[in-house]
Amino acid sequence: MNVLITGATGFVGRNLLLRAIERGQRVYAPVREESKLLAQLKAEGIETTQVKPLPANPLQWPTRLPIDTAIHCAGALFERSLEPYLKTNVLWTKAVLANLPSGCPAIVLSSQSAGGPTPEGKLSREESDADDPISDYGESKLRMERMLGRSRRSRLVVLRPPMILGPRDSAVLQLFQMAKGVIRTKPGFKKKTYSFLAVGDLLNAIDASIEAHDSLSARYYYVASKQQFSDVTLLNEAANCLRSKGVNLPLPHALVRAASAVVDSSPPLRIKLPSLTRDRVREILAERWVVNPSLFEAATGWTAKSTLRESLAEAYRFYQSVGALV
């Protein structure tokens, strides 16, 4: 099987790439930096001819790509305004799909952010709820989905995962680094509640989407674990992996907003703390990000297996093995 994977040097795409190699699949990977992709494979101890790097610009791809399935994971995550989000998440996605072979099934990863937080008065967000993104990132993902809805490509599935946890995720590494400290900060005094999905379960959801492709009819599907947790639980579970003892310190929302303004004004800080931009802080301050995966489960038979503790433990073992946690 030949598969095209965008975002192969990112968190989800990199895990997908490694699974595809393990399965003996041929992978076509559009990347900005071929050297980065090859360096990551080398760091994993992999030397293979199964991976064919492609230019990031789809117009430079070969006319006839011999691929059976496309999995689109790439996207802009931490920009300072709507325009650069749209350039990548909408226009580049449109170009990717336009240059896929006719009839090639495509799985596109969107985000819970396209829908927005759980609607007031509800325990979880479902596909039937009106979309209400609260960030430029979420707005760009929603516009991407609407663009996909206007496309003529019939064999297309859009997945909306929530927070994704697992090995090779820089955000999880930052969580562990914070959990090592005596003081662990959290935004706001009220408890915030989240859905999540282990990266391995997401890969299985993508497999399920490919297998059930022709029978999936919804515009998009939420995919998530049924386990919910609070921001305090997340900090405590990360600290437990490290066997670290500390205190969780709530920070006023006003202070978090002020910190995001400082980060936005400093390029070095934006690189170090990408999730603390003013745009993404709008999402951080919302109190409930819970989704219901029942529609996708009923359509495919897929269910998430990993718990929060198992997902963090897997990520912790990975970062220990590569010497990132000392």
For each residue, the residues with C-beta under 8 A, 3 or more apart:
1: 23 25 26 68 69
2: 25 26 27 28 66 67 68 69
3: 20 25 26 27 28 67 68 69 70 71
4: 27 28 29 30 54 65 67 69 70 71 100
5: 8 13 16 17 20 27 28 29 70 71 73
6: 13 29 30 70 71 72 73 74 96
7: 10 12 13 72 73 74 75
8: 5 13 14 16 17 27 29 30 31 37 51 73
9: 13 14 31 33 36 37 40
10: 7 13 14 73 74
11: 14 15 164 166 168 169 170 171 199
12: 7 15 16 73 109 164 199 202 203
13: 5 6 7 8 9 10 16 17 29 71 73 74
14: 8 9 10 11 17 18 40 168
15: 11 12 18 19 166 167 168 199 200 203
16: 5 8 12 13 19 20 71 73 203 206
17: 5 8 13 14 20 21 27 29 51
18: 14 15 21 22 44 46
19: 15 16 22 23 203
20: 3 5 16 17 23 25 27 50
21: 17 18 24 25 27 46 48 50 51
22: 18 19
23: 1 19 20
24: 21 50
25: 1 2 3 20 21 50
26: 1 2 3 50 52
27: 2 3 4 5 8 17 20 21 50 51 52
28: 2 3 4 5 52 54 65 67
29: 4 5 6 8 13 17 37 51 52 53 54
30: 4 6 8 53 54 55 56 58 61 74 96
31: 8 9 34 36 37 53 54 56
32: 36 56
33: 9 36 37
34: 31 37 38 53
35: 38 39
36: 9 31 32 33 39 40
37: 8 9 29 31 33 34 40 41 51 53
38: 34 35 41 42 53
39: 35 36 42 43
40: 9 14 36 37 43 44
41: 37 38 44 46 47 48 51
42: 38 39 45 46 47
43: 39 40 322
44: 18 40 41
45: 42
46: 18 21 41 42
47: 41 42
48: 21 41 51
49:
50: 20 21 24 25 26 27
51: 8 17 21 27 29 37 41 48
52: 26 27 28 29
53: 29 30 31 34 37 38
54: 4 28 29 30 31 60 61
55: 30 58 60 61
56: 30 31 32
57: 60 95
58: 30 55 61 92 95 96 98 99
59: 95 99
60: 54 55 57
61: 30 54 55 58 65 99
62: 65
63:
64: 101
65: 4 28 61 62 99 100 101
66: 2
67: 2 3 4 28 70 100 101 104
68: 1 2 3 104 105
69: 1 2 3 4 104 105 106 107 210
70: 3 4 5 6 67 96 97 100 104 105 106 107
71: 3 4 5 6 13 16 106 107 109 206
72: 6 7 93 96 97 106 107 108 109
73: 5 6 7 8 10 12 13 16 109
74: 6 7 10 13 30 88 92
75: 7 88 89 93 109 141 144
76: 79 84 85 87 88 89 137 140
77: 137 274
78: 137 270 274 275 277 279 280
79: 76 82 84 85 136 137 277 279
80: 84 264 270 277 278 279
81: 84 85 136 279
82: 79 85 86 136 139 140
83: 86 87
84: 76 79 80 81 87 88
85: 76 79 81 82 88 89 90 136 137 139 140
86: 82 83 89 90 91 140 143
87: 76 83 84 90 91 92
88: 74 75 76 84 85 91 92 93 140
89: 75 76 85 86 92 93 140 141 143 144
90: 85 86 87 93 94 140 143 144 147
91: 86 87 88 94 95
92: 58 74 87 88 89 95 96
93: 72 75 88 89 90 96 97 108 144 147 148
94: 90 91 97 98 147 151
95: 57 58 59 91 92 98 99
96: 6 30 58 70 72 92 93 99 100
97: 70 72 93 94 100 106 148 151 153 156
98: 58 94 95
99: 58 59 61 65 95 96
100: 4 65 67 70 96 97 104 106 153
101: 64 65 67 104
102:
103: 155
104: 67 68 69 70 100 101 155
105: 68 69 70 155 156 157 210 213
106: 69 70 71 72 97 100 153 155 156 157
107: 69 70 71 72 157 159 206 209 210
108: 72 93 144 148 156 157 158 159
109: 12 71 72 73 75 158 159 161
110: 114 141 144 145 158 159 160 220
111: 114 137 138 141 160 161
112: 115 125 160 161 162 163 195 222 224 289 291
113: 116 133 135 137 138 141 283
114: 110 111 131 133 138 141 142 144 145 160 220
115: 112 125 129 131 132 133 138 142 160 222 291
116: 113 125 131 132 133 134 138
117: 125 132 134 283 286 287 288 289
118: 122 123 124 125 288 289 290 291
119: 122 125 129 130 132
120:
121:
122: 118 119 125 129
123: 118 290
124: 118 195 290 291 292
125: 112 115 116 117 118 119 122 129 222 290 291 292
126: 129 222 291 292 294 295
127: 218 219 220 221 222 295
128:
129: 115 119 122 125 126
130: 119
131: 114 115 116 142
132: 115 116 117 119
133: 113 114 115 116 137 138 139 141 142
134: 116 117 138 282 283 286
135: 113 138 139 279 280 282 283
136: 79 81 82 85 139 140 279
137: 76 77 78 79 85 111 113 133 140 141 279 280 283
138: 111 113 114 115 116 133 134 135 141 142 283
139: 82 85 133 135 136 142 143
140: 76 82 85 86 88 89 90 136 137 143 144
141: 75 89 110 111 113 114 133 137 138 144 145
142: 114 115 131 133 138 139 145 146
143: 86 89 90 139 140 146 147
144: 75 89 90 93 108 110 114 140 141 147 148
145: 110 114 141 142 148 149 158 219 220
146: 142 143 149 150
147: 90 93 94 143 144 150 151
148: 93 97 108 144 145 151 153 156 158
149: 145 146 219
150: 146 147
151: 94 97 147 148 156
152:
153: 97 100 106 148 156
154:
155: 103 104 105 106 213 214
156: 97 105 106 108 148 151 153
157: 105 106 107 108 209 213 216 221
158: 108 109 110 145 148 219 220 221
159: 107 108 109 110 202 205 206 209 220 221 222 223 296
160: 110 111 112 114 115 220 221 222 223 291
161: 109 111 112 164 197 202 205 222 223 224
162: 112 194 195 196 197 222 224 289 290 291
163: 112 194 195 196 197 289
164: 11 12 161 169 196 197 198 199 202
165: 169 172 196 197 198 199 308 311 312 315
166: 11 15 169 172 198 199 200 311 314 315
167: 15 172 199 314 315 317 318 319
168: 11 14 15 199 318
169: 11 164 165 166 172 173 199 315
170: 11 173 174
171: 11 174 175 275
172: 165 166 167 169 175 176 312 315 319
173: 169 170 176 177 315 319 324 325
174: 170 171 177 178 275
175: 171 172 178 179 234 235 238
176: 172 173 179 180 238 241 242 315 316 319 325
177: 173 174 180 325
178: 174 175 181 184 185 235 238
179: 175 176 184 235 238 239 241 242 244 246
180: 176 177 239 242 244 325
181: 178 184 244 246
182: 246 247
183: 246 247 249
184: 178 179 181 235 239 246 247 248 249
185: 178 248 249 250 251
186: 192 231 232 235 248 249 250 251
187: 192 231 250 251 253 256 281 284 285
188: 192 250 251 252 253 256 285 287
189: 250 252
190: 287
191: 230 231 232 287
192: 186 187 188 230 231 286 287 288 289
193: 228 229 230 287 288 289 290
194: 162 163 228 229 230 231 234 289 290
195: 112 124 162 163 224 225 228 289 290 291
196: 162 163 164 165 224 225 227 229 308 311
197: 161 162 163 164 165 201 202 205 223 224 225 304
198: 164 165 166 201 202 225 304 305 306 310 311 314
199: 11 12 15 164 165 166 167 168 169 202 203 311
200: 15 166 203 204 305 306 314
201: 197 198 204 205 223 225 304 305 306
202: 12 159 161 164 197 198 199 205 206 223
203: 12 15 16 19 199 200 206 207
204: 200 201 207 208 302 305
205: 159 161 197 201 202 208 209 223 296 300 302 304
206: 16 71 107 159 202 203 209 210
207: 203 204 210 211
208: 204 205 211 212 296 300 301 302
209: 107 157 159 205 206 212 213 216 221 300
210: 69 105 107 206 207 213
211: 207 208 300
212: 208 209 215 216 299 300
213: 105 155 157 209 210 216
214: 155
215: 212 299
216: 157 209 212 213 221 299 300
217:
218: 127 221 295 299
219: 127 145 149 158
220: 110 114 127 145 158 159 160
221: 127 157 158 159 160 209 216 218 293 295 296 299
222: 112 115 125 126 127 159 160 161 162 291 292 293 295 296
223: 159 160 161 197 201 202 205 293 296 302 304
224: 112 161 162 195 196 197 291 292 293 304
225: 195 196 197 198 201 293 304 306 307 308
226: 293 303 304
227: 196 304 307 308
228: 193 194 195 290
229: 193 194 196 233 234 237 308
230: 191 192 193 194 233 234
231: 186 187 191 192 194 234 235
232: 186 191 235 236 248
233: 229 230 236 237 308
234: 175 194 229 230 231 237 238 308
235: 175 178 179 184 186 231 232 238 239 248
236: 232 233 239 240 248
237: 229 233 234 240 241 308 309 312
238: 175 176 178 179 234 235 241 242 312
239: 179 180 184 235 236 242 243 244 245 246
240: 236 237 243 244 309
241: 176 179 237 238 312 313 316
242: 176 179 180 238 239 316 325
243: 239 240
244: 179 180 181 239 240
245: 239
246: 179 181 182 183 184 239
247: 182 183 184
248: 184 185 186 232 235 236
249: 183 184 185 186
250: 185 186 187 188 189
251: 185 186 187 188 255 256
252: 188 189 255 256
253: 187 188 256 257 285
254: 257 258
255: 251 252 258 259
256: 187 188 251 252 253 259 260 281 284 285
257: 253 254 260 261 278 281 285
258: 254 255 261 262
259: 255 256 262 263 276
260: 256 257 263 264 276 277 278 280 281
261: 257 258 264 265 278
262: 258 259 265 266 269
263: 259 260 266 269 270 273 276 277
264: 80 260 261 270 277 278
265: 261 262
266: 262 263 269 270
267: 270 271
268: 271 272
269: 262 263 266 272 273 276
270: 78 80 263 264 266 267 273 274 277
271: 267 268 274
272: 268 269
273: 263 269 270 276
274: 77 78 270 271 277 280
275: 78 171 174 280 284
276: 259 260 263 269 273 280 281 284
277: 78 79 80 260 263 264 270 274 280 281
278: 80 257 260 261 264 281 282
279: 78 79 80 81 135 136 137 282
280: 78 135 137 260 274 275 276 277 283 284
281: 187 256 257 260 276 277 278 284 285
282: 134 135 278 279 285 286
283: 113 117 134 135 137 138 280 286 289
284: 187 256 275 276 280 281
285: 187 188 253 256 257 281 282
286: 117 134 192 282 283 289
287: 117 188 190 191 192 193
288: 117 118 192 193
289: 112 117 118 162 163 192 193 194 195 283 286
290: 118 123 124 125 162 193 194 195 228
291: 112 115 118 124 125 126 160 162 195 222 224
292: 124 125 126 222 224 295
293: 221 222 223 224 225 226 296 297 303 304
294: 126 297 298
295: 126 127 218 221 222 292 298 299
296: 159 205 208 221 222 223 293 299 300 302
297: 293 294 300 301 302 303
298: 294 295
299: 212 215 216 218 221 295 296
300: 205 208 209 211 212 216 296 297
301: 208 297
302: 204 205 208 223 296 297
303: 226 293 297
304: 197 198 201 205 223 224 225 226 227 293
305: 198 200 201 204
306: 198 200 201 225 310 311 314
307: 225 227 310 311
308: 165 196 225 227 229 233 234 237 311 312
309: 237 240 312 313
310: 198 306 307 313 314
311: 165 166 196 198 199 306 307 308 314 315
312: 165 172 237 238 241 308 309 315 316
313: 241 309 310 316 317
314: 166 167 198 200 306 310 311 317 318
315: 165 166 167 169 172 173 176 311 312 318 319
316: 176 241 242 312 313 319 320 325
317: 167 313 314 320 321
318: 167 168 314 315 321 322
319: 167 172 173 176 315 316 322 324 325
320: 316 317 323 324 325
321: 317 318
322: 43 318 319
323: 320 326
324: 173 319 320
325: 173 176 177 180 242 316 319 320
326: 323
